Amino acid sequence: MAESSSSSGSDSDVEPTDPSMWIIPGPYRWEVLRQRTQKGHISQRVWNTEHVRKIKTRRGKPQGGPPTGAIPQVVEEYLRQAGFIHVARMQHIQAGEFHHSGDLRISFLDRHYTRWTDHEGNHAAEIYFTKAHIARMLGTWLLADKSGGSNFGCRLVPLLGGGFEDIGRFSWGSAILTHLFRNLCEVTDARQSDMGGCHILLQIWAWIRFPPIAPPLPPHPQPGTHYGCQFNAVQKFKPHEVTHYRETLDTLCRDEVVWQPYIEYEWLDVTPEQQYLWLAPTPIIYFHTVEACQPNRCMRQFGLNQPIPEKSRKLRGIHDHTLRGKVEENWRRKLMAHIDRWNTRIQHIVLPPPLYGLMSPNHEYMEWFRERGKRYISRRAAKIGRMAEPSR
């Protein structure tokens, strides 16, 4: 009887020898991530070892405008007034997975506003050429859509109609982040393969914080040099397969992460009030698109203790908005509550105390995160990460 029972026992009675069979990638509590959307999330496909599509990042080829580093002085002053001088100095940084497709419909700007030197000394022409150059930067990479950087949205034209100082008063940085966040959100759907937005910004963000996945980076720039321009010196490199990046991120140790990437940039010309604005949890808006900017969930990058964050504000009825069929929509009225929150964002800043040294693995935030976060991307890397976990 005992022998018969032993021989017919099921595999479920025996602890599996493959760690990936009993590791739960997370979360244990569905409070931050949504169980409903996780089923179609790309991370679930990766964990299930299913076939995963490659993301086609979109950016127009750098055509037209003055060569980088050779911007005419008068044009440079206009770009500075508009707040675009630093991005205008950035070169075409190589990414891991670039994809160019389609004809460049911004070709109108390239046909009519390319020969800068033919119009030196013509004040009106210099203004037109500078605005065309700003439009080209916005359409081809800062606010690129999924058309491969070939379009420049007509809704942006009125924003470039005033003087350059008026153009500079718009919060272009928050608009670029909003557009990028929305594209990142959409591309987590395993069925989506095209991605718009300023993916160069995302790439630089990752390179700075995670050195193991970055190519050899140049030294930090001297005071007066814009943060992003240092990457002009990055040499061409052969990117790894995406599995390499997944496994590297899954097995990162604490000393392989740059927790305070801005500590050497205290010379930035901003007031203390402006620095505090970076810490404001606020909706960020780009026309009809609203996303939540939540720096209160990443306080360590500012050298502050990370508390358990409050629940994020829901964007019900707003987050999935598109422009289809809404020609007559009054977006200012529809988004007024979010606009008001943006205008009063400084009132919602709560500064935690400074954090000295590394955060303990037993810190209350770490306990909170481990239960609600997705800890591993792939099964293969989870085996290594699980074994190294006590020292991480």
C-alpha positions, 0 to 999 in steps of 0.5 A, a space after each residue: 500500500 505504501 509502495 503503491 502510494 509512493 509510486 503514484 505521487 504527483 509532481 506537485 508533491 515534490 518541491 521543484 528543482 528549477 527556481 523559476 518554477 516557484 519564484 513569483 515575480 510579483 506583485 503580491 498585492 495589486 495596489 499599484 499595478 493592475 491585475 486586469 491590465 497585467 494580462 496583456 502587459 509586455 512584462 507578462 509575455 516576457 515572464 511566460 517566455 512567449 514571443 515578444 515583438 521588438 519596439 520600433 522607436 520613432 525619430 526623424 533623420 536630422 535634416 535641415 538647420 545649421 550644423 551642430 556647433 555651427 549655429 549662427 550667433 543671432 540664431 543662437 540668441 533666439 534659441 536661447 530666448 525660446 529655451 531651445 539652445 541646449 537641445 539644439 546643440 545635441 547631436 544625433 545620439 545613437 540608440 540601441 533600436 532605431 527605426 526610420 520609416 516613411 518619407 519625411 513630411 517635414 520636408 516642407 521645412 527642409 525645402 524652404 528653411 535649410 539654406 541659413 547662410 543665404 539669409 544672414 543679415 536678414 532679420 525677418 528671415 532669421 526669425 523664420 528660419 529659427 522657428 522652422 528649426 524649433 518646429 523641426 526639433 519638436 516634430 522629429 524627436 522631442 515630440 515625435 509621433 509614430 510616423 517616424 518623425 515625419 510630421 509636425 502637429 498643426 496644433 503646435 503652430 500657434 505656440 510658435 507664433 509669438 516672440 521667442 521669449 513668449 515661446 520660452 514661457 511654455 513648459 516644453 519640458 513637461 509637455 515632452 515628458 507627458 508625451 513620452 509617458 503616454 507612449 511608454 504606457 501604450 507600448 506596454 501593451 504586448 500588441 503595440 510595436 511602434 513608440 513615439 516620444 523622446 526616447 533619447 531622453 529615456 535612453 540618457 535617463 537609463 545610461 546615467 542611472 544604470 552604468 552596467 547597461 551603458 556604453 563607455 560614457 564621457 566625463 561629466 561636463 564642465 560648468 556651463 555645459 548642458 547636461 545632455 550635451 555630454 553625450 555628443 562624445 559617446 562613441 558608436 557602439 554595438 548594442 546588446 540583444 534585449 535579453 542582455 538588458 533584461 538580465 542585467 536589470 534583473 541582477 543589478 546590485 545596489 552599488 551598480 545603481 547611481 542613486 543621486 544622478 544630479 549631485 554633481 550638477 548643483 551649478 545648474 542655474 535654478 532658484 531654490 523654488 524651482 528645485 522644489 518644483 521638481 519634487 511636486 506630484 502633479 499632473 503634466 499636460 500636453 494638449 489632450 494628454 494628461 499623465 501623472 508626474 510622481 517624483 514623490 515615488 523616487 525621492 532617493 535621486 534627490 538625496 531624500 528618504 523615501 517614504 511609503 507614497 500615498 496612493 496616486 491620483 486616478 485619471 479616470 475618463 482622461 488617461 485614454 483620451 484621443 483626438 479622434 472625433 473631438 474636433 469641437 472639444 473644449 480641452 481647457 474646460 474639460 481638463 480644468 481640474 488638472 490645470 488648476 492642480 498644475 498651477 498650484 503644484 508648489 502647494 502640494 510638496 512635502 519634503 521628507 528628511 535627508 537620506 544618509 548612506 544606502 537604504 536598508 533592505 528592511 526599510 519600511 518602503 522596501 517592504 512595501 515595494 517588494 509586495 507591490 512591485 514586479 521584481 523580475 522581468 524574465 525567469 532566467 534572470 530570476 534564478 540568478 537574482 534570487 540566489 544573489 538576493 541576500 547581498 543585494 
